[in-house]
Amino acid sequence: MENIAQLRENLSIFSKDFNRASAIYRPDSPEAYVCIADYIEFLEKIPEISAFLKAEKLDWDVSDDKKHLPNIWSSLDLLYPIYLFYKRGVGVKPKYTHYVHDEFFTLHAKVLRLLMMKELPGKKVMHMPIFSFKNDLVEINGYTIRISLRHEQTKALQLIKHIFSNEDPYQKFSFYSIQEEVFGELGGGSRRSAHTAAESLQDKIAKGTNGTITDFFIVGSGKNGFIQINPKYNPQIT
């Protein structure tokens, strides 16, 4: 795989285009769907990533009428039919569902992790944490933790979705911005709900890993309170 840095930059442009279309229109708009189709078409032209997409689909195929058990980590249940319809004229026009936003960013995270593995051949690389927007699950170092039961839109779930849908999920996210941008609580008052959501996430991950991972997030308090994924869980050579 040649020029991974340039490839990563190109993928970032596709991601920003999808975000822009989602903001101006909707994630489940025709404009956003075209961005998804463009993204997957680009991936399909790269042999190593195309092979990954084939494995991601497992035995799901548009021409196969058999029913298969869903793979909870599959990111193509909704995305691939969009690509087939808009780029290859196969299938029926996809239904509009806001879950395409979640699947897009789950797939994007997986592709970035694949690029990192290709960039460091022969090295052991810490797996990039991945959040499955479709199933409200986060995967960290082999552990799978459910953030919300029955897809209840808790503030903890809203917060982790906000973090992992960001182009740089490892940055600091201030409680002030979370209160306004994520929770829609304007006025600059107490940041308590953002801090509570952050602590809730930390606790869920600790319990979900049987106490093995208790520091996935760094949670700052006070006037400049924030949440940040601990840099030790940023993919690195080990």
C-alpha positions as protocol buffer text, in pm:
chain_id: "A"
residue {
  index: 1
  type: MET
  ca { x: 0 y: 0 z: 0 }
}
residue {
  index: 2
  type: GLU
  ca { x: 168 y: 318 z: -119 }
}
residue {
  index: 3
  type: ASN
  ca { x: 172 y: 664 z: 39 }
}
residue {
  index: 4
  type: ILE
  ca { x: -41 y: 593 z: 342 }
}
residue {
  index: 5
  type: ALA
  ca { x: -13 y: 952 z: 464 }
}
residue {
  index: 6
  type: GLN
  ca { x: -173 y: 1079 z: 142 }
}
residue {
  index: 7
  type: LEU
  ca { x: -436 y: 807 z: 157 }
}
residue {
  index: 8
  type: ARG
  ca { x: -524 y: 905 z: 512 }
}
residue {
  index: 9
  type: GLU
  ca { x: -555 y: 1267 z: 402 }
}
residue {
  index: 10
  type: ASN
  ca { x: -786 y: 1171 z: 115 }
}
residue {
  index: 11
  type: LEU
  ca { x: -1006 y: 968 z: 350 }
}
residue {
  index: 12
  type: SER
  ca { x: -1024 y: 1268 z: 583 }
}
residue {
  index: 13
  type: ILE
  ca { x: -1159 y: 1477 z: 295 }
}
residue {
  index: 14
  type: PHE
  ca { x: -1431 y: 1219 z: 227 }
}
residue {
  index: 15
  type: SER
  ca { x: -1519 y: 1217 z: 596 }
}
residue {
  index: 16
  type: LYS
  ca { x: -1544 y: 1596 z: 605 }
}
residue {
  index: 17
  type: ASP
  ca { x: -1759 y: 1597 z: 292 }
}
residue {
  index: 18
  type: PHE
  ca { x: -2000 y: 1353 z: 457 }
}
residue {
  index: 19
  type: ASN
  ca { x: -2007 y: 1562 z: 775 }
}
residue {
  index: 20
  type: ARG
  ca { x: -2075 y: 1876 z: 572 }
}
residue {
  index: 21
  type: ALA
  ca { x: -2359 y: 1715 z: 379 }
}
residue {
  index: 22
  type: SER
  ca { x: -2502 y: 1577 z: 703 }
}
residue {
  index: 23
  type: ALA
  ca { x: -2496 y: 1920 z: 865 }
}
residue {
  index: 24
  type: ILE
  ca { x: -2642 y: 2111 z: 569 }
}
residue {
  index: 25
  type: TYR
  ca { x: -2902 y: 1851 z: 481 }
}
residue {
  index: 26
  type: ARG
  ca { x: -2927 y: 1532 z: 695 }
}
residue {
  index: 27
  type: PRO
  ca { x: -2710 y: 1222 z: 742 }
}
residue {
  index: 28
  type: ASP
  ca { x: -2987 y: 1028 z: 566 }
}
residue {
  index: 29
  type: SER
  ca { x: -3022 y: 1271 z: 275 }
}
residue {
  index: 30
  type: PRO
  ca { x: -2945 y: 1190 z: -90 }
}
residue {
  index: 31
  type: GLU
  ca { x: -2654 y: 1436 z: -71 }
}
residue {
  index: 32
  type: ALA
  ca { x: -2499 y: 1249 z: 223 }
}
residue {
  index: 33
  type: TYR
  ca { x: -2564 y: 913 z: 56 }
}
residue {
  index: 34
  type: VAL
  ca { x: -2367 y: 1023 z: -250 }
}
residue {
  index: 35
  type: CYS
  ca { x: -2073 y: 1106 z: -20 }
}
residue {
  index: 36
  type: ILE
  ca { x: -2094 y: 756 z: 125 }
}
residue {
  index: 37
  type: ALA
  ca { x: -2100 y: 601 z: -221 }
}
residue {
  index: 38
  type: ASP
  ca { x: -1797 y: 811 z: -325 }
}
residue {
  index: 39
  type: TYR
  ca { x: -1612 y: 701 z: -10 }
}
residue {
  index: 40
  type: ILE
  ca { x: -1669 y: 329 z: -63 }
}
residue {
  index: 41
  type: GLU
  ca { x: -1595 y: 357 z: -435 }
}
residue {
  index: 42
  type: PHE
  ca { x: -1258 y: 509 z: -343 }
}
residue {
  index: 43
  type: LEU
  ca { x: -1188 y: 230 z: -92 }
}
residue {
  index: 44
  type: GLU
  ca { x: -1279 y: -41 z: -343 }
}
residue {
  index: 45
  type: LYS
  ca { x: -1002 y: 79 z: -576 }
}
residue {
  index: 46
  type: ILE
  ca { x: -733 y: 3 z: -317 }
}
residue {
  index: 47
  type: PRO
  ca { x: -665 y: -374 z: -319 }
}
residue {
  index: 48
  type: GLU
  ca { x: -575 y: -413 z: 49 }
}
residue {
  index: 49
  type: ILE
  ca { x: -878 y: -215 z: 164 }
}
residue {
  index: 50
  type: SER
  ca { x: -1105 y: -382 z: -91 }
}
residue {
  index: 51
  type: ALA
  ca { x: -1004 y: -718 z: 59 }
}
residue {
  index: 52
  type: PHE
  ca { x: -1089 y: -581 z: 403 }
}
residue {
  index: 53
  type: LEU
  ca { x: -1432 y: -471 z: 280 }
}
residue {
  index: 54
  type: LYS
  ca { x: -1492 y: -817 z: 138 }
}
residue {
  index: 55
  type: ALA
  ca { x: -1413 y: -972 z: 476 }
}
residue {
  index: 56
  type: GLU
  ca { x: -1628 y: -710 z: 648 }
}
residue {
  index: 57
  type: LYS
  ca { x: -1928 y: -816 z: 439 }
}
residue {
  index: 58
  type: LEU
  ca { x: -1867 y: -1177 z: 542 }
}
residue {
  index: 59
  type: ASP
  ca { x: -2114 y: -1391 z: 348 }
}
residue {
  index: 60
  type: TRP
  ca { x: -2357 y: -1108 z: 295 }
}
residue {
  index: 61
  type: ASP
  ca { x: -2407 y: -1038 z: -75 }
}
residue {
  index: 62
  type: VAL
  ca { x: -2667 y: -843 z: -267 }
}
residue {
  index: 63
  type: SER
  ca { x: -2740 y: -1143 z: -488 }
}
residue {
  index: 64
  type: ASP
  ca { x: -2784 y: -1385 z: -198 }
}
residue {
  index: 65
  type: ASP
  ca { x: -3140 y: -1423 z: -74 }
}
residue {
  index: 66
  type: LYS
  ca { x: -3040 y: -1630 z: 228 }
}
residue {
  index: 67
  type: LYS
  ca { x: -3074 y: -1480 z: 572 }
}
residue {
  index: 68
  type: HIS
  ca { x: -2762 y: -1455 z: 784 }
}
residue {
  index: 69
  type: LEU
  ca { x: -2710 y: -1366 z: 1145 }
}
residue {
  index: 70
  type: PRO
  ca { x: -2586 y: -1007 z: 1166 }
}
residue {
  index: 71
  type: ASN
  ca { x: -2228 y: -937 z: 1263 }
}
residue {
  index: 72
  type: ILE
  ca { x: -2248 y: -675 z: 1539 }
}
residue {
  index: 73
  type: TRP
  ca { x: -1922 y: -517 z: 1421 }
}
residue {
  index: 74
  type: SER
  ca { x: -2014 y: -508 z: 1052 }
}
residue {
  index: 75
  type: SER
  ca { x: -2018 y: -153 z: 917 }
}
residue {
  index: 76
  type: LEU
  ca { x: -2163 y: -231 z: 577 }
}
residue {
  index: 77
  type: ASP
  ca { x: -2520 y: -342 z: 640 }
}
residue {
  index: 78
  type: LEU
  ca { x: -2649 y: 0 z: 538 }
}
residue {
  index: 79
  type: LEU
  ca { x: -2349 y: 150 z: 358 }
}
residue {
  index: 80
  type: TYR
  ca { x: -2280 y: -111 z: 92 }
}
residue {
  index: 81
  type: PRO
  ca { x: -2631 y: -108 z: -58 }
}
residue {
  index: 82
  type: ILE
  ca { x: -2593 y: 272 z: -88 }
}
residue {
  index: 83
  type: TYR
  ca { x: -2270 y: 224 z: -283 }
}
residue {
  index: 84
  type: LEU
  ca { x: -2424 y: -46 z: -505 }
}
residue {
  index: 85
  type: PHE
  ca { x: -2727 y: 166 z: -591 }
}
residue {
  index: 86
  type: TYR
  ca { x: -2553 y: 499 z: -653 }
}
residue {
  index: 87
  type: LYS
  ca { x: -2237 y: 368 z: -822 }
}
residue {
  index: 88
  type: ARG
  ca { x: -2331 y: 39 z: -985 }
}
residue {
  index: 89
  type: GLY
  ca { x: -2704 y: 71 z: -1039 }
}
residue {
  index: 90
  type: VAL
  ca { x: -2770 y: -248 z: -843 }
}
residue {
  index: 91
  type: GLY
  ca { x: -3056 y: -304 z: -601 }
}
residue {
  index: 92
  type: VAL
  ca { x: -3331 y: -69 z: -494 }
}
residue {
  index: 93
  type: LYS
  ca { x: -3302 y: 288 z: -374 }
}
residue {
  index: 94
  type: PRO
  ca { x: -3184 y: 270 z: -11 }
}
residue {
  index: 95
  type: LYS
  ca { x: -3425 y: 377 z: 258 }
}
residue {
  index: 96
  type: TYR
  ca { x: -3329 y: 683 z: 455 }
}
residue {
  index: 97
  type: THR
  ca { x: -3219 y: 614 z: 811 }
}
residue {
  index: 98
  type: HIS
  ca { x: -3008 y: 821 z: 1049 }
}
residue {
  index: 99
  type: TYR
  ca { x: -2809 y: 506 z: 1138 }
}
residue {
  index: 100
  type: VAL
  ca { x: -2598 y: 557 z: 825 }
}
residue {
  index: 101
  type: HIS
  ca { x: -2408 y: 826 z: 1017 }
}
residue {
  index: 102
  type: ASP
  ca { x: -2320 y: 574 z: 1286 }
}
residue {
  index: 103
  type: GLU
  ca { x: -2214 y: 305 z: 1039 }
}
residue {
  index: 104
  type: PHE
  ca { x: -2005 y: 548 z: 839 }
}
residue {
  index: 105
  type: PHE
  ca { x: -1790 y: 646 z: 1135 }
}
residue {
  index: 106
  type: THR
  ca { x: -1759 y: 287 z: 1255 }
}
residue {
  index: 107
  type: LEU
  ca { x: -1624 y: 192 z: 913 }
}
residue {
  index: 108
  type: HIS
  ca { x: -1399 y: 500 z: 899 }
}
residue {
  index: 109
  type: ALA
  ca { x: -1237 y: 407 z: 1232 }
}
residue {
  index: 110
  type: LYS
  ca { x: -1173 y: 52 z: 1111 }
}
residue {
  index: 111
  type: VAL
  ca { x: -1011 y: 171 z: 790 }
}
residue {
  index: 112
  type: LEU
  ca { x: -784 y: 409 z: 983 }
}
residue {
  index: 113
  type: ARG
  ca { x: -682 y: 123 z: 1210 }
}
residue {
  index: 114
  type: LEU
  ca { x: -606 y: -93 z: 907 }
}
residue {
  index: 115
  type: LEU
  ca { x: -385 y: 182 z: 762 }
}
residue {
  index: 116
  type: MET
  ca { x: -193 y: 203 z: 1087 }
}
residue {
  index: 117
  type: MET
  ca { x: -125 y: -171 z: 1078 }
}
residue {
  index: 118
  type: LYS
  ca { x: -2 y: -141 z: 718 }
}
residue {
  index: 119
  type: GLU
  ca { x: 211 y: 159 z: 807 }
}
residue {
  index: 120
  type: LEU
  ca { x: 401 y: -36 z: 1070 }
}
residue {
  index: 121
  type: PRO
  ca { x: 462 y: -379 z: 914 }
}
residue {
  index: 122
  type: GLY
  ca { x: 612 y: -637 z: 1144 }
}
residue {
  index: 123
  type: LYS
  ca { x: 541 y: -428 z: 1453 }
}
residue {
  index: 124
  type: LYS
  ca { x: 295 y: -499 z: 1727 }
}
residue {
  index: 125
  type: VAL
  ca { x: 52 y: -210 z: 1730 }
}
residue {
  index: 126
  type: MET
  ca { x: -196 y: -134 z: 2003 }
}
residue {
  index: 127
  type: HIS
  ca { x: -543 y: -169 z: 1855 }
}
residue {
  index: 128
  type: MET
  ca { x: -725 y: 156 z: 1799 }
}
residue {
  index: 129
  type: PRO
  ca { x: -1034 y: 167 z: 2021 }
}
residue {
  index: 130
  type: ILE
  ca { x: -1345 y: 143 z: 1804 }
}
residue {
  index: 131
  type: PHE
  ca { x: -1698 y: 250 z: 1884 }
}
residue {
  index: 132
  type: SER
  ca { x: -1984 y: 71 z: 1710 }
}
residue {
  index: 133
  type: PHE
  ca { x: -2241 y: 346 z: 1664 }
}
residue {
  index: 134
  type: LYS
  ca { x: -2492 y: 90 z: 1541 }
}
residue {
  index: 135
  type: ASN
  ca { x: -2481 y: -119 z: 1858 }
}
residue {
  index: 136
  type: ASP
  ca { x: -2360 y: 128 z: 2122 }
}
residue {
  index: 137
  type: LEU
  ca { x: -2052 y: -86 z: 2190 }
}
residue {
  index: 138
  type: VAL
  ca { x: -1692 y: 17 z: 2239 }
}
residue {
  index: 139
  type: GLU
  ca { x: -1402 y: -223 z: 2179 }
}
residue {
  index: 140
  type: ILE
  ca { x: -1086 y: -160 z: 2381 }
}
residue {
  index: 141
  type: ASN
  ca { x: -792 y: -400 z: 2383 }
}
residue {
  index: 142
  type: GLY
  ca { x: -1010 y: -705 z: 2321 }
}
residue {
  index: 143
  type: TYR
  ca { x: -1290 y: -602 z: 2558 }
}
residue {
  index: 144
  type: THR
  ca { x: -1636 y: -518 z: 2426 }
}
residue {
  index: 145
  type: ILE
  ca { x: -1837 y: -286 z: 2649 }
}
residue {
  index: 146
  type: ARG
  ca { x: -2199 y: -188 z: 2598 }
}
residue {
  index: 147
  type: ILE
  ca { x: -2254 y: 180 z: 2674 }
}
residue {
  index: 148
  type: SER
  ca { x: -2633 y: 187 z: 2663 }
}
residue {
  index: 149
  type: LEU
  ca { x: -2897 y: -81 z: 2700 }
}
residue {
  index: 150
  type: ARG
  ca { x: -3179 y: -88 z: 2445 }
}
residue {
  index: 151
  type: HIS
  ca { x: -3016 y: 208 z: 2262 }
}
residue {
  index: 152
  type: GLU
  ca { x: -3142 y: 451 z: 2526 }
}
residue {
  index: 153
  type: GLN
  ca { x: -3000 y: 792 z: 2437 }
}
residue {
  index: 154
  type: THR
  ca { x: -2831 y: 864 z: 2768 }
}
residue {
  index: 155
  type: LYS
  ca { x: -2592 y: 1156 z: 2804 }
}
residue {
  index: 156
  type: ALA
  ca { x: -2306 y: 912 z: 2843 }
}
residue {
  index: 157
  type: LEU
  ca { x: -2396 y: 763 z: 2505 }
}
residue {
  index: 158
  type: GLN
  ca { x: -2431 y: 1106 z: 2345 }
}
residue {
  index: 159
  type: LEU
  ca { x: -2089 y: 1199 z: 2481 }
}
residue {
  index: 160
  type: ILE
  ca { x: -1900 y: 894 z: 2356 }
}
residue {
  index: 161
  type: LYS
  ca { x: -2065 y: 928 z: 2013 }
}
residue {
  index: 162
  type: HIS
  ca { x: -1948 y: 1289 z: 2001 }
}
residue {
  index: 163
  type: ILE
  ca { x: -1591 y: 1185 z: 2087 }
}
residue {
  index: 164
  type: PHE
  ca { x: -1562 y: 902 z: 1836 }
}
residue {
  index: 165
  type: SER
  ca { x: -1729 y: 1088 z: 1548 }
}
residue {
  index: 166
  type: ASN
  ca { x: -1466 y: 1361 z: 1576 }
}
residue {
  index: 167
  type: GLU
  ca { x: -1177 y: 1367 z: 1328 }
}
residue {
  index: 168
  type: ASP
  ca { x: -943 y: 1368 z: 1629 }
}
residue {
  index: 169
  type: PRO
  ca { x: -1105 y: 1165 z: 1908 }
}
residue {
  index: 170
  type: TYR
  ca { x: -790 y: 1196 z: 2122 }
}
residue {
  index: 171
  type: GLN
  ca { x: -818 y: 1570 z: 2176 }
}
residue {
  index: 172
  type: LYS
  ca { x: -952 y: 1733 z: 2491 }
}
residue {
  index: 173
  type: PHE
  ca { x: -1326 y: 1800 z: 2489 }
}
residue {
  index: 174
  type: SER
  ca { x: -1422 y: 2078 z: 2728 }
}
residue {
  index: 175
  type: PHE
  ca { x: -1727 y: 2032 z: 2946 }
}
residue {
  index: 176
  type: TYR
  ca { x: -1839 y: 2378 z: 2841 }
}
residue {
  index: 177
  type: SER
  ca { x: -1856 y: 2281 z: 2472 }
}
residue {
  index: 178
  type: ILE
  ca { x: -2016 y: 1946 z: 2558 }
}
residue {
  index: 179
  type: GLN
  ca { x: -2291 y: 2117 z: 2756 }
}
residue {
  index: 180
  type: GLU
  ca { x: -2377 y: 2343 z: 2462 }
}
residue {
  index: 181
  type: GLU
  ca { x: -2293 y: 2143 z: 2149 }
}
residue {
  index: 182
  type: VAL
  ca { x: -2384 y: 1791 z: 2262 }
}
residue {
  index: 183
  type: PHE
  ca { x: -2647 y: 1834 z: 2531 }
}
residue {
  index: 184
  type: GLY
  ca { x: -2796 y: 2161 z: 2404 }
}
residue {
  index: 185
  type: GLU
  ca { x: -2775 y: 2318 z: 2748 }
}
residue {
  index: 186
  type: LEU
  ca { x: -2703 y: 2683 z: 2680 }
}
residue {
  index: 187
  type: GLY
  ca { x: -2619 y: 2963 z: 2920 }
}
residue {
  index: 188
  type: GLY
  ca { x: -2270 y: 2872 z: 3041 }
}
residue {
  index: 189
  type: GLY
  ca { x: -2387 y: 2765 z: 3383 }
}
residue {
  index: 190
  type: SER
  ca { x: -2303 y: 2444 z: 3565 }
}
residue {
  index: 191
  type: ARG
  ca { x: -2104 y: 2186 z: 3373 }
}
residue {
  index: 192
  type: ARG
  ca { x: -2219 y: 1915 z: 3611 }
}
residue {
  index: 193
  type: SER
  ca { x: -2410 y: 1704 z: 3358 }
}
residue {
  index: 194
  type: ALA
  ca { x: -2104 y: 1684 z: 3129 }
}
residue {
  index: 195
  type: HIS
  ca { x: -1884 y: 1584 z: 3422 }
}
residue {
  index: 196
  type: THR
  ca { x: -2140 y: 1327 z: 3537 }
}
residue {
  index: 197
  type: ALA
  ca { x: -2160 y: 1178 z: 3186 }
}
residue {
  index: 198
  type: ALA
  ca { x: -1780 y: 1156 z: 3170 }
}
residue {
  index: 199
  type: GLU
  ca { x: -1761 y: 979 z: 3506 }
}
residue {
  index: 200
  type: SER
  ca { x: -2041 y: 745 z: 3396 }
}
residue {
  index: 201
  type: LEU
  ca { x: -1843 y: 646 z: 3086 }
}
residue {
  index: 202
  type: GLN
  ca { x: -1532 y: 583 z: 3292 }
}
residue {
  index: 203
  type: ASP
  ca { x: -1732 y: 365 z: 3531 }
}
residue {
  index: 204
  type: LYS
  ca { x: -1901 y: 164 z: 3252 }
}
residue {
  index: 205
  type: ILE
  ca { x: -1565 y: 84 z: 3093 }
}
residue {
  index: 206
  type: ALA
  ca { x: -1412 y: -12 z: 3427 }
}
residue {
  index: 207
  type: LYS
  ca { x: -1701 y: -247 z: 3504 }
}
residue {
  index: 208
  type: GLY
  ca { x: -1709 y: -383 z: 3148 }
}
residue {
  index: 209
  type: THR
  ca { x: -1342 y: -480 z: 3173 }
}
residue {
  index: 210
  type: ASN
  ca { x: -1371 y: -624 z: 3524 }
}
residue {
  index: 211
  type: GLY
  ca { x: -1156 y: -344 z: 3659 }
}
residue {
  index: 212
  type: THR
  ca { x: -875 y: -399 z: 3407 }
}
residue {
  index: 213
  type: ILE
  ca { x: -921 y: -61 z: 3238 }
}
residue {
  index: 214
  type: THR
  ca { x: -1002 y: 211 z: 3487 }
}
residue {
  index: 215
  type: ASP
  ca { x: -826 y: 500 z: 3317 }
}
residue {
  index: 216
  type: PHE
  ca { x: -950 y: 498 z: 2959 }
}
residue {
  index: 217
  type: PHE
  ca { x: -1049 y: 862 z: 2996 }
}
residue {
  index: 218
  type: ILE
  ca { x: -874 y: 1150 z: 3165 }
}
residue {
  index: 219
  type: VAL
  ca { x: -1143 y: 1358 z: 3333 }
}
residue {
  index: 220
  type: GLY
  ca { x: -1050 y: 1710 z: 3441 }
}
residue {
  index: 221
  type: SER
  ca { x: -1263 y: 1901 z: 3688 }
}
residue {
  index: 222
  type: GLY
  ca { x: -1316 y: 2260 z: 3783 }
}
residue {
  index: 223
  type: LYS
  ca { x: -1365 y: 2565 z: 3564 }
}
residue {
  index: 224
  type: ASN
  ca { x: -1166 y: 2413 z: 3278 }
}
residue {
  index: 225
  type: GLY
  ca { x: -1308 y: 2064 z: 3312 }
}
residue {
  index: 226
  type: PHE
  ca { x: -1269 y: 1828 z: 3018 }
}
residue {
  index: 227
  type: ILE
  ca { x: -1269 y: 1467 z: 2902 }
}
residue {
  index: 228
  type: GLN
  ca { x: -996 y: 1311 z: 2691 }
}
residue {
  index: 229
  type: ILE
  ca { x: -906 y: 958 z: 2585 }
}
residue {
  index: 230
  type: ASN
  ca { x: -595 y: 868 z: 2781 }
}
residue {
  index: 231
  type: PRO
  ca { x: -294 y: 896 z: 2542 }
}
residue {
  index: 232
  type: LYS
  ca { x: -179 y: 551 z: 2658 }
}
residue {
  index: 233
  type: TYR
  ca { x: -471 y: 407 z: 2457 }
}
residue {
  index: 234
  type: ASN
  ca { x: -372 y: 596 z: 2144 }
}
residue {
  index: 235
  type: PRO
  ca { x: -244 y: 335 z: 1895 }
}
residue {
  index: 236
  type: GLN
  ca { x: 131 y: 309 z: 1925 }
}
residue {
  index: 237
  type: ILE
  ca { x: 421 y: 71 z: 1878 }
}
residue {
  index: 238
  type: THR
  ca { x: 454 y: -149 z: 2186 }
}
